[in-house]
């Protein structure tokens, strides 16, 4: 169970709140998602939510959105204002399971929605306490006033540097940044200023489609430790890299940190383009659209629901680009080159080192221009090595730290490579392994309580679902997702590690197989379920567990590793109406091999019949 809305919201009349929740009820979630009920505990009162429903409400841009969940409405008491603490308790139908309680979540009943409001405009004169020229000046003022749920409205179109509050701060709610004209929030336009955004405000909410956050000159957004437990909330805004997906900064990829947005951010109904690691680590990713993104998408996120992903592809970075050639034609019997992991190139004649060149990756190396680029390596060979050594520059667009032999993806080549009387090609590439969703443990921490549902992806080049690690993964539900991959070769959705109460049901993989990695510690308990999925192949490597609940699945063709009871037939072109364009309605062998449904509603919100096709869409 996970919260479907942002916590810490202030409201003046009422507020819709809800959770996504479910449990395996002896092999099914057909009846109210396997739960008896969900209870909302709020300030000493309880409200029973007897069944999940579809709720419709307007998003940050006034667009109606409909989401499945366990919903309730909390109201402001007459004449009272202040913090309300909410807990949600899910009660499973299976009495052998424990109830799950999440919370407390703070919500604030308020007399006014925003306690302080200021404007930002670049050209008019500042009016202290009312209008400022920069976001940073406005944040600083709000901090000094002790603002709890303020709003900044940018009223003049243009580019605005993020700025900061001057010291780490956060109120009881969010500082909402919105705009009445299209604006870009950017970093300084300078190769010397590729630094992360650091607003120093815990609980910034970027609200509405007139706000675009542009990471062209910034590797990420820093979330501060300590202080109030507020996260960044991206609410109906745009996130992008305006330089484009296939762009480099200082001849390197933009992937300069392990995250794009720090902390456990919240993304609701955002439009994201050209970005890497777009929503990893999210507490909630709901109703977003990702296009032309790369690297990873939702890795480590806790609630990933109703997202659309199109053209998710990192292949441009993995492709070898021929950068230089070198050869030796001198009197030595042998001549070799080595490229060590720190990118120390070592040239040898007759096994004896005759020169080495250390490539740098830092900002000062870039500025110095002597040991950063491929052209610098070429100059070293032509100018500093003995007669007989020659090199030619082919492409200088990527940094020399990525130089390697073919198909090494920029990794070191420590074994000496012959260049005597032959021409050696060196290439530049990056070793990027992209995942749409990956969940892994962190040391001794068992990952648990995760939901991935109602997501649709087309034009994907990545592992779609990847769960691995030790000691294991608990309480994870993955259902009603549909994926169409443009490059299935080499990519497989994989289940690894010890699983406890992990349900993977009614998902459609049109072009990507699913591997159960018993050879890599994949195990299940009695509460796990792998049911009614569609994939080209379903394989159990290692020794299959005889009591595992693997049932009702359909593959294009069976082989020796396919679990018993799996039906087969068809291919991506005749199992779905139009999988490449996102229409995963079943055809052919899916309609002739009906299964007992295990989830009532499908990806589109339609009700499944008792006997229904495998996959994410009922009909």
N, C-alpha and C positions, 0 to 999 in steps of 0.2 A: 504494500500500500504506500502511495506517495501523494503528496498534495498536488492538485491540478491548478492552483492559483498561486500568485506571489504572496507570501506572508508579509506582515508588518504594514499592511495597507491601512490608510485612514479613510473613513467614510462618514457621511453626515446623515444618511437615512438608513440604507440597508446595503448588504454586500453578499453576492453569491459566492459561496465557497464549496469546495468539493475535493474528492480524492478519486484516484484510479486504484482499484483494489480487486483481488481475486485469489482463489485458492483451488488446488486440485481436490475435487470431491470424488474420490474413488474412480479416477479416470475420466472426469468430465468437469467442465465449468459451465455446462449448459443451463443450469438452474441458478439464476442470480449470481453468476460468476463464481459459484462454489461457496458463497457466503450465506449465512443465515440473515445477517443484517450488518449495518455499520451504525455505530453510535457516535454522535457528535456531543462531546462534553464541553460545555461552555459556562464558565463562572458558576459552577455548582448546579447547573441545569443540564438535562440530557434530552437529546432529540434522536429518536430511532429513525434511521433511513432504511426502509424495508427492502428496497431493491434499487439497482442502478437504473438510470434514465438518461435520455439525451436532453441536454440543456442548450438553449440557444441564447446568445447574447452578442452585443456589438463589441468588436475589438477596439484597439486604440485608434483605428482609422475609420470607425463607424461601419465596418463590414460585419454582417451577421456571421457568427461562427456557431457550429453545433458540435458538441463533444459528449461522448459517453462517459459516465462516471456516477459517483454517489454524491448527490448535490443537496445542499441546504442553503437557506438564506438567513443570515444573522441581521438583526435590526438594532438600531440605536435606541436605548431606553429613553423615554420622555424625561427631559430635565436632567439627564445624566450624560457625562462624557468621560472618556478615559480608556485605558487599556483593557482589552478582553483577551483572555487566554483560552485557546481552543485545543482540545485533544480529539483525535479520531481513533475509534476502536473498531477493528474488523473482527467479526465473530464467524469462524468457519463452520460449515455444515458438518464437517468431519470432526467429531468430538475428540479424536486423538491429537488434533492440532491445538497449539496454543493460540489464544487471541493475540492480535498484534495491535499495539498502541503507538501512535506517533504524535509528537508534540512536545512541549506546548508551542503553539503558533500564536504570535501576538497580532491582534487586530485592534484598531483604535477608533472608537466612536467619538466623533469630533463635532463641535459646533460649526467650525469652518473647515473646508477641505485643506487649504494651505495656510499655515500660520503667517508666512511672509511671502510676498511675491515681488520679484524684480524683473526688469527687462535688460537685455543686452543688445546693443547696436554698435557697429564699428565706427560710424562717422559722426553721429550727434555728440554734443558735449555730455559729459557725465553729470548725473544728478545724484549725489550721494544718498543712498538708501532707496533709490528708485530705479536708476538706469546706469549701466556700466558699459565700457567699451569691450570688455573681455569676459570670458567665462570664469577665468581665474579670479578677477577682481570681484565678480559677483559671489563666487564661492567663499572668498575670504570674508566679505561683508556678512554673509549668512552665518558663517561659523562664529564670528564675533558677536552676533546677535543671539546665539544659542538656538538657531532655527531647528524645528523638529520635523516638519513635513513641508518644506518650502517648494516654490516653483520658480524656475528661471525660464522666461520666454524670450527667445532670440527673434527680434522683430525686423531685422534687416538681412537680406540674402548675402551670402558670401562664405568665405572660409574663416574658421575660427579655431585657434589653437586651443587644445583641451584646457590648459592651465590647472592650478591647484588651489586648495583651500589654505595653504601655508602651513598646516599642521594636520595630523590625522584627526578626523572628526566624523561623527555620524549622529543623526537624530533618532527619534523613535520610529519614524517612517522613512520615506525616501525624499531625496532632493530630486525633483522632476525637472529635467531639461527638455523643453519642447520648443517649437518654432512656428511662427506664422508666415514664414517664407522659406524656400529651400536653402538649407545651409549644410556645409561640410565641416565636421570636426576633424582636424588634421594635426599632424606634427609639423615642426619647422621644415621648410623646403630647403634642405641642405644635406649633403653627403656626410657632414660632420655631426648631424643631429639625429642619427638613427637610434633613438632611445625610446623606451617604453613610455606610454602615457601613464602619468601618476597623479591623479587628481587629489589624492589624500582624503577623499570623502567616502565613507563606508555607507553604501546604500544610494548610489546614483541610479536614477531611472531615466533612460533615454526614450522619449515618448513621441510616436507619430512618424509618418513617412517623410515629413519635411526634414527630419534629422538623418544625415548620412555620416557614419563614422568611417573615415578613410585611413587605412593602415599603410598607405604608400610609404610614409617616412617613419613608421613606428613598428617594432616587432611585436607589440602586445600592450595590454592594459593591466596594470599592477593592482592587485587587491591587497589591502593592508591587513596585517595580523593585529590581534588585540582589539579592544574597544567593542562596540556593538556588533552583533552577529548579523550584519546586513550584507547582502550580496549586490553585485551589479544586476540591474534589471533592464533588459533590452525589450521594449514594448512597442511593437509595430514599426520599428525604425529600420534603417538600411545599414548594412555593414559591407564594406568592400575594400579592395585594393585597386585604386583607379588606374594603376599601371598595367593591370591585366594579370590573369592567372599565370601566363607564361612570361614572367618578367623576373629580373634579377636585381639585387641591390648590391653595389660594389662587387659585381660579378658572382654573387653568392645567392642562394635561395633565401627567402624571407623567414624561413623556419629557424629563427634565432633563439627561441625559448621552448620549453616543454609545453607551453600553453599559448593561446592567443589572448584569452580572457582569464585572469587569475581568479582564485577562489572557486566557488561553486555557483556560477552565474545562472540567471534565469533568462530564457529566451521565449517570448510569446509573439507569434505572428510576425516575425521579422523576415526581411528579404536580404539574403546573404549571397554575395558573388565574389569570385576570384580569391577566396581566402583558404588558407590551410588551417587545420585544427579548429574548425569554425565554432564548434559547440562542445568541445571536450570538457569533461568534468562538470557538466551542467547539473544543477539540482533539478531543473525542469526545462525541457525543450518541447514546446507545444505549438503546433500549427505554423511552423516556419517553412520557408521555401529556400533551398540551397541550390544554386546553379553555378556551374563552372568552378567548383571548388576542388581542392586536392589535399594530399596528405591524409589526415584522419578527419572524421566528422563529429561523431558523438561519443568517442571513447570515454569510458568511465562515467558517463552520465547516468543519473538515477531514474529519471522518468522521461522517456522519449516517445512522444505520442503525436499523431496526426501531422507528421512532417512530410514534405515532398522534396525529393532530391533528384536533380537532373544534371547529366554531364559531370559526373564526379570522377576525375581522371588525373593521375599523376604521371602518366607515361612520358610526357615531354621532358620531365626532369630525369627520368631513368634512361632515356635514349643516349647512346654514345654519340658524342660530337667529336669528330676528328679535329684535334687541336694542333698537333705538331708531328713532324717526323724527324728521326735522327738516324745516323749511321756512322760507321767507322771504316775507313779505308787505308789506315796507316800500316806501319811495319809490324805491329804487335801480332802475335799468333792468335790471341783471343781478345775480345773487347766486350764488356757487358755494362748494363745499367740496372740499378736497383732503385725502387721508390718505397721508402719506409713509411710507417704509419704517421709519423710526425711530418711527413713529406720532406724528408732529407733524401735528395737524389745523390747517388754514389756511382761514379764512373770508375771502371777498373780496366787495366790492360794486363794481360797475362796473370789475372787474379790479384793484382796489386792495385790498391786505390790510388788514383791519380788526380782525383778531385771530388769535392762534394758541394752541394748547394742546398741551403735550407730555405724553404718557402715559408713565408709568414702569412697569417690570416687576420691579424689585428688591424685596427684603424690606422696606426702609425705606419704599418707595412703598406697599406693602401696609399697613404699620402706619399710615402717615400718613393714608390714606383720603381723599386729596384729588385724586389724579391716576392712580389705578389702575383703577377700575371704570367701567363704562359709565355709571353714574349720575353720575360726576364729569364726564364729557363733556357729559351732558345739563345739569347745573348750569352749566357754563361757557357753553353756548349761551344758556340762559335768563337767566343773571344777569350775564354779562360782555359779551356782544355787544350792539350797538345795538338799538333798538326795531325790531320786525319779525321778528326771529329767534326761533323757538320750537322746542322739542324735547320729545319724550315718551319716557319710559322704558317699554320693553316687557318686557325680560328682563335681569336683572343678574347672572346666574349665571356668565358667562364674562368674562374680563378684557378691558379695553378695547383692549389691544394687538392683539386679533384682529378688531377692527371693520373691515369693508370692505363694498363693494357686493356684490350677489348674485353667486354663482358664482365669487367670487375666492378662496375658501378662506382668508380671513384675510390675503391678500397686499395690498400697498399699492395705492392708486388715486391716482396722481400727477396724472392729467389732471383738471382742474376739472370737477365734476359740478354741473349746474344744480339749484338749490333754489328759484328764484323762482316763487312761486305754485304750487308742486308739493310733494308730500310725498315725501321721499326715505327709503327704508328702508336701514338699515345692519344687517349680520348679523355673527355671530361663528362662525368655524369654524377648523379646522386643516388644513393641506395635508399630509396623511399619505399616502405611497405605500408600501403594504405589500407585502412579498415573503415568501413562505414560505422560499425559499432563493435567495440572490443571491450570486454570486461575481464579484468585480471585482478588477482589478489595483490596485496601490498605486504610483503613479508609474512608475518604471522596473522595478519588480519584476514578473516574470511569475508569475502564480499557478499552482500546480501541485500534483499529488499529492493529489487529493480524491476521496472516494467518497461517493455518496448513493444508498442502496439499501434496499429492503424497508420503505419508509415508506408510510403510508396516511393520507390526509386527506379529511375530508368537511365540508361546510358552510364552505367556504373563500371568502373574498372578498379575493383578492390575486393577484399574479403568482406562479405556482407555482415555476417555475424561470427564473432570469434570470442570464445570464452575459454580461458585457460588459467593455470597457476596452481600453486599449492599454498595452504592446505585445501582450499576449495571454494565453491560458490553456493550460496544458500538463497532460497526464496527468490527466484527470478522467473518472470512470466514474459514470454515472447509469443505474440499471437497477432493474426490478421495483418501481417506485413507482406508486401509484394515487391520483388526485385527483378529487374531485367539488366543483365550485365552485358556490356559491349565487348569485354575481353575475358571470357571465362577461363581460357587456358592458363594454368598456374595458380588460379585463385580458387579457394574452396572455403565455404563456411565450415568452421570446425568447432567441436565441443571437446574440451580437455578438462582435466582436473576432476576432483570428487565433487559431485553435485548432490544437493539435498533440496527437495521440493523445487525443481526446475521444470517448468512446463513450456514446451515449444510446440505450438499447435496452430493449424490452419494458416500456415505461411506458404507463399508461392515463390519458389526460386525457378525462374524460367530457363536460366542458362548456367547456373552455378550449382555444383554438387555439394552435398553435406557429408562430412566425414566425422564419425564418432571415434575419437582417438583413444581406444582402449590400450593401445601401445604407448600412450603418453598419459597414463593414470586416469583416463576418463572412467568414472564409476557413477552409478545412480543408486538412490535409495528408493524405498517403496512409494514415496510421494512424487517421484519424477514421472514425467509423461512426455513422450515424443509422438504426436498423433496428427494425422490428417494433413500432413505437409506434402507439397509437390516439389520435386527437384529432378534434374537429369539423372542423378545417382544418389544413393544413400548407402554408405559403406561403414561397416564396423571393423576397424583395424584392431588387432590383438584378439584377446579372448572375449567373446560376447558374454554379457551377463544373462543367464538363462531367465531370470525373473524380471528383466527390464520391461517397462511398459512402452514398447515401440509398436504402434498399431495404426492401421488405417492410412498409411502413407502411400504415395504413388510416385513412381520413377519412370523415366523414359525406357530404361532397359535394366534388367536385373543381372547381377553377376554373382560370383561365389561369396562376395562380402556383403551382399544385400540381406538385411534382416528378414527372417521368414514372415510371410503374411503381407508383404509389400506388393501391391499390384503394379502393372507396368503397361506401357503403350504410349505412342505418340511422340511428338517433339515440340519444341517451342513454337513452331509455326502452326500446329494444329491442335494444341491443347488450350490455347487462349485466343480470344478474339483478336487482340492486337497488343501483345505484350510490350513491344518496342515503344509504342506510343502511350503505354500506361493503362490499357484496357485489359485487365486480367480476368475478365469473365470466362468461365470454363467452356470448353468445346470437346468434342471427340471422346477420347478415352476417359477423360475426367467425368463426363456425363454418364458414361456406361459403367463406371466403377464407383457407385455411390457408397458412402460410409456413414455410420452413425455420427451425427454432428457432436462436437464436444464444446463448442462455443455458440451461443444463440445468434448473435449479430455478426455480420461479416464486415469486411473492410469498408463497404459503402453504407453500412448501417441497416442493411436489409436483414430480415429474419431468415435464418436457415430452417429448412424442413428437417424432420427427424432423420431422414436419409438424405445426405447432401454431398456435393462434390468435395473432394479434398482441395485444399488451397485457401487463399484469403478471400475469394469472392464466391458467393453462393450460386449466382446464376446471372 
